[in-house]
Structures are given as structure tokens and as C-alpha cells.
Amino acid sequence: MDDMALTLGVEEEYLLVDPGTGDTVNPPSEFFAACQAALGPSVTHEFLQCQIEIATPICQNVGDARTHLTHARKTLSEIAKTFDLRLMAASTHPFTSWRKQKPTQKERYTKMEQDLQGAIRRMLICGTHVHVGILDPGLRIDVMNQVRYFLPHMLALSTSSPFWEGDLMGMKSYRLAVFDGMPRTGIPEAMASIGEYERMIGMLTNAGVIEDASKIWWDIRPSVNFPTLEARICDMCTSLEDTLAIVALYQCLVRMIIHLKERNIKWRNYPALLIGENRWLAQRFGVTGSLIDFGKGELVSFEELNEEMIGFLMQHAEALNCVPELLHTRTIVERGSSACRQVEIYERETTAGTSQKDALKSVVDHLIEETMLGMK
């Protein structure tokens, strides 16, 4: 296998907030124009006006992704400050309401709101999408079937949405609870071939239910626009280092599965029901909990599972030159994901007698700061 074929692309979605109040802001059109002037087509609108999305160009390795994502975060942050705004990377806002948001005035989003109604109006959520290049469409489906097993692991590491409209929701990724209100989401079933996948999409498009496969919002899918397999399950990582750890993990997993195939070995395909249960456990507890080890048939701590992954992926990380990034997953487990830190700050503040409103504002301040942590 040619490792150069396993190219990368990363999409990150951010919220724009007022540094004084911490609330989301719908920026003036001049803000987006300035962002596009600086970053070109790599920056785009999202469904809500308070959101902005960036996408890297094709990256040969995790180091390339680091360079592009660092530049994008720094550039957007600097432009935001000229408009007295701040960039915030998290999958939900700690306190603002979706009811206050305004959709972006674009034909695609207008059509989506007409079709999906209240389900999409609640989409005050952000995510991280990671693409790995797989040129063979049939291989893309084969890898998708097998890598589904690890999607809950990727989610756990990325969790950053413990709050919704000022309430602590008791789960590390409330974003998925919101997103699952949309159709065609979740863990896809295993498919026998690219032909089966295309027939499934054809059934929906021919019936007029969807225009194309871009309206399939599974946790992992073959990209519509690129020869890639797109992992969509992850929350929006507040720390760029966390994003890069997940990018490295995903690229290593894809390489491992392809190498196994070359030796006529497969990672077992498990039913979506079982993987979905691990998805829920990751959504609920993140890195602080356990997932089911289907081989053992029992719950195993995420820390232990992560160490196992590092062990069997290390040779692939060495080949792909992303060992430090893969090892950073260990740091995430030790110090907690963004969701863990948000909850810690909130509980520390409220325990000290701070009002709920001010405690939530402290969480926003932390998120703004950590979004740009380590940027020079």
C-alpha cells in the first residue's frame, strides 16, 4: 500500500461569541468577507450565522494538517478581534439558546430548513470531520465497515458538549443527542459492497427524498465530493492538539485495516446495534467511562482500551510520522477531554458561591482561551 494515498483533510466548525457577555453573535457580512479574503474558499458559512467553518486543503500527513489548522485558527481569531468578537471551539455553547439564532441566508440552508423544520433549527452544534483518502470506492466501503467499531473511541476523546442552554446535561457529548434528531444519522449498517451502497442511495434519490448522498449524515460516510472516507462522529475539539490526536488515530486505523486486508485478515464487522451501545457510553461518559470489549463481552475502562489501541497502532504511527499526536490520546485520557474541563470549571465556580450565570461565563472564557492555546 502506498501511504501517500492516505491523504488527510480536516474540517472544523467554530462559534463566534461576544467577549463581554460570552453569548453568540451574528457577525456583520464584512467579517465573513474579511475571512474569505484571508483564507479563500477554505472558509465557509455554516447553517447558523454565528458559526463559521474551515477546511484544510489536501494534507499529506498530520504535520501538514497542523500547519493549516494553526494558520486557520490564528487568522480567524485575529480577524474576529478586529470586529470585537472571539473564536470559540466547542460542540455546544454553555448557555445560549438555539431559539435566538438566525440561519445563514443561502439557498442550500433555506431548502434544508424547509425540509427539516424544527429538527435543523436546533442545530446550534459544531463538529470535527476528518477525511482519509482512499482512491478505490470498493475499498472505501470495506474500510468503513470495519472502522465503525472505533467510532465511539474517537467520540470519547473529542467530547466537548456537556451543556445545553445553561443546563449541565449529564453527558459529555450532548451534541449527538441534538444531531440524532435529524434523519439519516448514527452508525451505518455494514454494507456488502459499493454496489449495495449505491443502490441504497439510488433508492432515496430516485424517490425524491434527497437530492444526493450529501444528505446522508452518518457518523462515517464515503465523501460525496472527494475520494475519501469521512469520519463525522467527533465533537469539535477545543484544543488543537486534541484534534490532531484524533486525526492521527483515524489515519492509523485506516492504515491498519488496509494492511490487514492485504494479509487476508479483517477486523470483525459488528452489528450497528452493538456499536451504537458503545456510542452511547462514549456520549454519556467520554474518556472517564468504559466501553464494551466485544471480544471479551464485558466493559473495559476507556484508559485500558486506549492503551491497547496505542499498542497495535504504534507501527502505523511510526510509518505515518505521527507518533507524538497518537500518544496525545493518552494525555486526553489523563487530563480529560474538553467536556471534563468545562464541568470542572463550572462546578468549582458554583461550589465557591459564584452564580450560575457567572460560572457559565467562566466556562466560555476558558473555551475562548483554550481555542487559541499554544498558537504563536
C-alpha positions in Angstrom: 0.0 0.0 0.0 1.2 3.5 -0.8 1.0 5.6 2.3 0.9 8.7 0.2 -2.6 7.7 -0.9 -3.8 8.1 2.7 -4.1 11.8 2.4 -5.9 13.9 5.0 -8.4 16.6 5.2 -9.9 18.2 8.3 -13.0 20.4 8.8 -13.5 22.4 12.0 -16.6 24.4 13.0 -16.4 27.3 15.4 -18.8 29.6 17.2 -18.4 33.4 17.3 -19.0 35.0 20.7 -19.1 38.4 22.4 -16.1 38.5 24.8 -18.1 40.7 27.2 -21.3 38.7 27.5 -20.0 35.3 26.3 -23.1 35.0 24.1 -23.1 34.0 20.5 -23.0 36.8 17.9 -24.3 37.0 14.3 -21.3 38.9 12.7 -21.7 41.5 10.0 -21.2 40.5 6.4 -17.9 42.3 6.4 -16.5 39.8 8.9 -17.0 36.9 6.6 -15.7 38.8 3.6 -12.5 39.5 5.5 -12.2 35.8 6.4 -12.6 34.8 2.8 -10.1 37.4 1.7 -7.6 36.0 4.1 -8.3 32.2 3.7 -10.1 31.9 0.4 -12.5 29.1 -0.3 -11.2 27.1 2.7 -13.6 29.2 4.9 -17.3 28.8 4.5 -20.6 29.7 6.2 -22.4 27.1 8.3 -26.2 26.7 8.9 -26.3 29.4 11.6 -24.9 32.8 11.2 -23.0 32.5 14.5 -21.0 29.6 13.1 -18.0 29.5 10.7 -16.3 26.5 9.2 -12.8 25.9 7.8 -11.4 23.1 5.8 -7.8 22.2 5.2 -6.5 21.6 1.7 -5.3 18.0 0.9 -2.7 17.2 3.5 0.0 14.5 3.1 0.3 13.9 6.8 -0.7 15.1 10.3 2.1 17.7 10.2 0.6 19.3 7.2 -2.8 19.3 8.9 -1.2 21.0 12.0 0.2 23.8 9.8 -3.1 24.5 8.0 -5.3 24.3 11.1 -3.0 26.5 13.2 -3.0 29.1 10.4 -6.7 29.0 10.1 -7.4 29.3 13.8 -4.9 32.2 14.2 -6.2 34.0 11.1 -9.9 33.7 12.1 -9.1 34.7 15.7 -7.2 37.8 14.6 -10.0 38.9 12.2 -12.6 38.2 14.9 -10.8 40.5 17.3 -11.0 43.4 14.8 -14.8 43.0 15.0 -14.7 42.7 18.8 -15.6 39.0 18.5 -13.9 35.9 19.8 -13.5 32.4 18.2 -14.7 29.5 20.4 -14.2 25.8 19.6 -16.8 23.6 21.3 -19.7 21.5 20.1 -22.3 23.3 22.1 -22.4 26.8 23.7 -22.6 26.6 27.5 -25.7 28.8 27.8 -27.1 30.5 24.7 -30.4 29.3 23.3 -30.9 27.9 19.8 -34.2 29.8 19.6 -32.2 33.1 19.4 -30.2 32.0 16.3 -30.6 33.1 12.7 -30.0 30.8 9.8 -27.5 31.8 7.1 -29.3 33.1 4.0 -28.1 30.7 1.4 -30.3 28.6 -0.9 -28.9 25.3 0.4 -29.7 26.2 4.0 -33.1 27.7 3.2 -34.0 24.4 1.4 -32.8 22.4 4.4 -34.9 24.4 6.8 -37.9 23.9 4.6 -37.3 20.2 4.5 -36.2 19.5 8.1 -38.1 22.2 10.0 -37.6 22.1 13.8 -35.0 19.3 13.6 -32.5 21.6 11.9 -33.4 24.8 13.7 -31.9 23.3 16.9 -28.5 22.7 15.2 -26.6 25.1 17.4 -23.8 22.4 17.4 -20.3 22.2 15.9 -18.2 19.2 14.9 -14.9 18.0 13.6 -14.8 16.0 10.4 -11.7 14.0 9.3 -11.2 12.7 5.8 -8.7 10.0 4.8 -8.0 9.5 1.1 -9.0 6.0 -0.2 -8.9 6.0 -4.0 -10.7 2.7 -4.5 -14.5 3.1 -3.9 -14.9 -0.6 -3.0 -12.1 -0.4 -0.5 -13.7 2.7 0.9 -16.8 0.7 1.8 -14.8 -2.2 3.2 -12.8 0.1 5.5 -15.9 1.9 6.5 -17.5 -1.4 7.7 -14.5 -2.2 9.9 -13.6 1.2 11.2 -17.1 1.7 12.6 -16.0 -0.3 15.6 -13.7 2.5 16.6 -16.0 5.5 16.1 -17.1 5.5 19.8 -13.4 5.6 20.8 -12.9 8.7 18.6 -16.0 10.3 20.0 -14.9 9.8 23.6 -11.6 11.5 23.0 -13.3 14.5 21.4 -16.2 15.2 23.7 -16.8 18.9 24.3 -20.6 19.4 24.8 -21.7 18.9 28.4 -24.1 21.9 28.4 -27.2 22.9 26.6 -29.0 26.2 27.1 -27.4 26.7 30.6 -28.1 23.2 31.8 -25.5 20.6 32.7 -26.9 17.6 30.7 -25.1 14.8 32.5 -23.3 13.6 29.3 -20.0 14.5 27.8 -21.4 14.9 24.2 -24.9 16.4 24.2 -24.2 17.4 20.6 -25.1 13.9 19.4 -28.4 14.0 21.3 -29.3 17.1 19.2 -27.9 15.8 16.0 -29.7 12.5 16.3 -32.9 14.4 15.8 -32.0 14.7 12.2 -32.8 11.8 9.7 -30.1 9.5 8.3 -27.7 9.9 11.2 -25.9 7.4 13.5 -23.8 4.3 12.9 -24.4 2.9 9.4 -25.1 -0.8 8.9 -22.3 -2.8 7.3 -22.6 -3.0 3.5 -21.6 -5.9 1.3 -20.2 -3.8 -1.5 -20.0 -0.4 -3.1 -22.9 -1.6 -5.3 -25.1 -2.1 -2.3 -24.3 1.4 -1.0 -25.0 3.0 -4.4 -28.3 1.1 -4.7 -29.4 2.4 -1.3 -28.5 6.0 -2.2 -30.3 5.5 -5.6 -33.5 4.4 -3.8 -33.6 7.6 -1.8 -32.6 9.9 -4.7 -35.0 8.3 -7.2 -37.8 8.6 -4.7 -37.1 12.3 -4.4 -36.4 12.1 -0.6 -32.8 13.5 -1.0 -31.0 15.2 -3.9 -27.7 13.3 -3.4 -25.6 11.5 -0.8 -24.5 14.7 0.9 -27.9 14.5 2.8 -26.7 11.2 4.4 -25.3 12.4 7.8 -24.0 9.1 9.2 -21.1 9.1 11.7 -18.9 7.9 8.9 -19.6 8.0 5.1 -17.9 8.0 1.8 -17.4 11.7 0.9 -19.6 13.0 -1.9 -17.1 15.5 -3.2 -13.8 13.7 -2.6 -12.3 10.2 -2.9 -12.2 10.0 0.9 -13.8 8.2 3.9 -15.2 10.9 6.2 -15.4 10.4 9.9 -18.1 12.7 11.3 -18.8 11.4 14.8 -16.4 13.7 16.7 -17.3 16.7 18.7 -15.5 20.0 18.0 -12.2 19.8 19.9 -11.4 22.9 21.9 -7.7 22.1 21.9 -6.0 21.8 18.5 -3.7 19.2 20.0 -6.8 17.1 20.7 -8.0 17.5 17.1 -4.6 16.4 15.8 -4.6 13.3 18.1 -7.9 12.2 16.6 -6.7 12.9 13.1 -3.6 10.7 13.8 -5.7 8.0 15.4 -8.1 7.8 12.4 -5.3 7.8 9.8 -3.6 5.0 11.7 -6.8 3.0 12.0 -7.4 3.2 8.3 -3.8 2.2 7.5 -4.1 -0.8 9.9 -7.3 -2.1 8.3 -5.9 -1.8 4.8 -2.7 -3.6 5.9 -4.8 -6.4 7.5 -6.8 -6.7 4.2 -3.5 -7.2 2.3 -2.9 -10.2 4.5 -6.4 -11.5 4.0 -7.4 -10.5 7.6 -10.3 -8.4 8.7 -11.4 -6.6 11.8 -14.7 -8.2 12.6 -17.8 -6.4 11.5 -20.1 -5.9 14.4 -23.9 -5.0 14.2 -24.7 -1.3 14.3 -26.8 -2.0 17.5 -23.7 -3.1 19.4 -21.5 -0.3 18.1 -24.4 2.1 18.9 -24.3 1.0 22.5 -20.7 1.9 22.8 -21.5 5.2 21.0 -24.0 5.9 23.8 -21.4 5.0 26.5 -18.9 7.4 24.9 -21.5 10.1 24.6 -22.5 9.7 28.2 -19.2 9.2 29.9 -16.4 10.1 27.4 -12.9 9.1 28.5 -14.0 8.8 32.1 -16.1 5.7 31.5 -15.9 2.3 29.9 -16.8 0.7 26.5 -17.8 -2.9 25.7 -15.0 -5.0 24.5 -17.0 -7.2 22.2 -14.3 -9.9 22.1 -14.4 -10.2 25.8 -18.1 -9.4 26.1 -17.5 -7.1 29.1 -17.0 -3.5 29.9 -13.4 -2.3 29.9 -12.2 1.1 31.0 -11.5 3.6 28.2 -8.0 4.1 29.6 -7.2 0.4 29.1 -8.8 0.4 25.6 -6.8 3.4 24.6 -3.6 1.8 25.7 -4.4 -1.2 23.6 -5.1 1.0 20.6 -1.8 2.8 21.0 -0.1 -0.6 21.2 -1.4 -2.0 17.9 -1.3 1.3 16.1 2.2 2.4 17.0 3.8 0.7 14.0 1.4 2.6 11.8 2.0 5.9 13.6 5.7 5.4 13.0 5.2 4.8 9.3 2.9 7.9 9.1 5.2 10.1 11.2 2.5 10.9 13.8 3.7 9.2 17.0 3.5 12.3 19.2 0.0 13.0 18.1 -1.2 9.4 18.6 0.4 9.5 22.1 -1.5 12.6 22.9 -4.6 10.5 23.2 -3.0 9.3 26.4 -2.9 12.9 27.6 -6.6 13.4 26.8 -7.4 10.4 28.9 -5.2 11.6 31.8 -6.4 15.2 32.0 -9.9 14.7 30.5 -11.5 16.0 27.3 -12.8 19.5 26.9 -16.1 18.4 28.3 -14.4 17.2 31.5 -12.6 20.6 31.9 -15.8 22.6 31.3 -17.6 20.7 34.0 -14.7 21.1 36.4 -14.6 24.8 35.9 -18.4 25.2 36.3 -18.5 23.0 39.5 -15.5 24.8 41.0 -17.1 28.2 40.4 -20.6 27.2 41.7 -19.1 25.5 44.8 -17.2 28.7 45.6 -20.6 30.6 45.5 -20.4 32.0 42.0 -23.8 32.5 40.4 -24.8 30.0 37.7 -24.7 32.8 35.1 -21.2 33.9 36.0 -20.0 30.3 36.3 -21.2 29.6 32.7 -19.4 32.8 31.6 -16.2 31.4 33.2 -16.6 28.3 31.1 -16.9 30.4 27.9 -13.8 32.4 28.9 -11.9 29.1 29.3 -13.1 27.9 25.9 -12.0 31.1 24.2 -8.6 30.8 25.8 -8.1 27.1 25.1 -9.2 27.5 21.5 -6.0 29.5 20.9 -3.7 27.7 23.4 -0.3 27.2 22.0 -0.8 29.4 19.0 2.3 31.5 18.3 
